[in-house]
Amino acid sequence: MSDVRSRRRRSVRRTAAWTTTAAVLAGGLFWVSGGYDSWRDDRALDTACDGDLAAGAVRELFDGASLTSSARWGDRRHCTVSAADDDTDAGLVLWAGRTERMTNLEDSDGFDAPLGHGWTGSFRFDPDSEDRDEARAVLMLNCGKESGHGQLMTAEADLGRGGFDDPVPRERLVAVLTETASAYARRTGCAAPVGGRVKQVGVTTNRRDHKPVAAATGSCAGLLDGKTAARWGVRTVQEITAAPAPLENCVLGGLRGAFLYGFTAYYGPSARDAHFRLDTRLDRDAAARRGPDAPTGHYALAARCPGAGGTALYEVDTLGDENDRKLAAPVVDHRGLRAALQRFAERSAENHGCEAPRAM
């Protein structure tokens, strides 16, 4: 009986999740047109989403489940695939839009893994989550060199069985997104360069994934020399690979990963939201600041980027989250912190083809 209740609760949760996902699509611009259609034979996947859907990759992702697809044109524009058989209640939602109209990408407790292989994108799967069968892949496409001229595309999947702790489903979900995006770019004339097949897709980096500062090879590499790290009390880093992503992070920590300094690079919709928060914060901090140094150790730079990147924002902070604020704040070397932010921003901006970062 408990198993029945558990399955019922899981079905209700999934139904609510898919409804919520569809609701946030209002105003999105996707590649589906022609009213509302529904197919009950998965052969129709070959023509779904105006023919852009990577049908083969979708079939591989759901591994033999019966598939149906639907598309809606109106206030809520999206393309979905539903998978159902005796053991599976699952699905896939594909959506996209101009980057200035998309929602924030920061609803994660960890750092999403960059896709690499010539793509600007990321993969979200938290190995510590109870929902091991749910994941999201995000991709930014530059449709030209003009800043802000691009698309952000997302694929959200619920496998229903199995889990994304297996690397094979991760690779297959990313293939669905990249192949569909490539087809869309060809059909619509978006001059977006495309990358290669993404293999060895990473997972979300959590606090427990910290490593010694000397072992940094990704987003934290080269920010501090050994003497400065020792003087600041930095012993560990929490980082992602150095490949371009919509949101890039690095945390410099003390023993056992305790937060000391957080560096973040924002692109596309994340940059838009970060700029808004920064304007609010600068107004609040202005009264407290006496001289060139920020009392909280918060500094920011910006850079103009081609295509979907828009105006990027680069920040360093010493506040962390609520748990971090319970710890004593580090003694801030303001000049050194600004220099470290400059190095972090310049490297990230170069990876995205942006102009040189500048002061706000």
Secondary structure as GFF3:
##gff-version 3
##sequence-region A 1 360
A	DSSP	alpha_helix	2	23	.	.	.	ID=ss1
A	DSSP	beta_strand	37	39	.	.	.	ID=ss2
A	DSSP	three_ten_helix	42	47	.	.	.	ID=ss3
A	DSSP	three_ten_helix	49	51	.	.	.	ID=ss4
A	DSSP	alpha_helix	55	62	.	.	.	ID=ss5
A	DSSP	beta_strand	66	72	.	.	.	ID=ss6
A	DSSP	beta_strand	78	85	.	.	.	ID=ss7
A	DSSP	beta_strand	88	98	.	.	.	ID=ss8
A	DSSP	three_ten_helix	99	101	.	.	.	ID=ss9
A	DSSP	beta_strand	113	116	.	.	.	ID=ss10
A	DSSP	beta_strand	119	124	.	.	.	ID=ss11
A	DSSP	beta_strand	134	142	.	.	.	ID=ss12
A	DSSP	beta_strand	150	158	.	.	.	ID=ss13
A	DSSP	alpha_helix	167	188	.	.	.	ID=ss14
A	DSSP	three_ten_helix	207	209	.	.	.	ID=ss15
A	DSSP	beta_strand	211	212	.	.	.	ID=ss16
A	DSSP	three_ten_helix	213	215	.	.	.	ID=ss17
A	DSSP	alpha_helix	226	232	.	.	.	ID=ss18
A	DSSP	beta_strand	236	239	.	.	.	ID=ss19
A	DSSP	beta_strand	247	253	.	.	.	ID=ss20
A	DSSP	three_ten_helix	255	257	.	.	.	ID=ss21
A	DSSP	beta_strand	259	266	.	.	.	ID=ss22
A	DSSP	alpha_helix	269	286	.	.	.	ID=ss23
A	DSSP	beta_strand	299	304	.	.	.	ID=ss24
A	DSSP	beta_strand	311	317	.	.	.	ID=ss25
A	DSSP	three_ten_helix	324	326	.	.	.	ID=ss26
A	DSSP	alpha_helix	334	352	.	.	.	ID=ss27
A	DSSP	beta_strand	358	359	.	.	.	ID=ss28
###
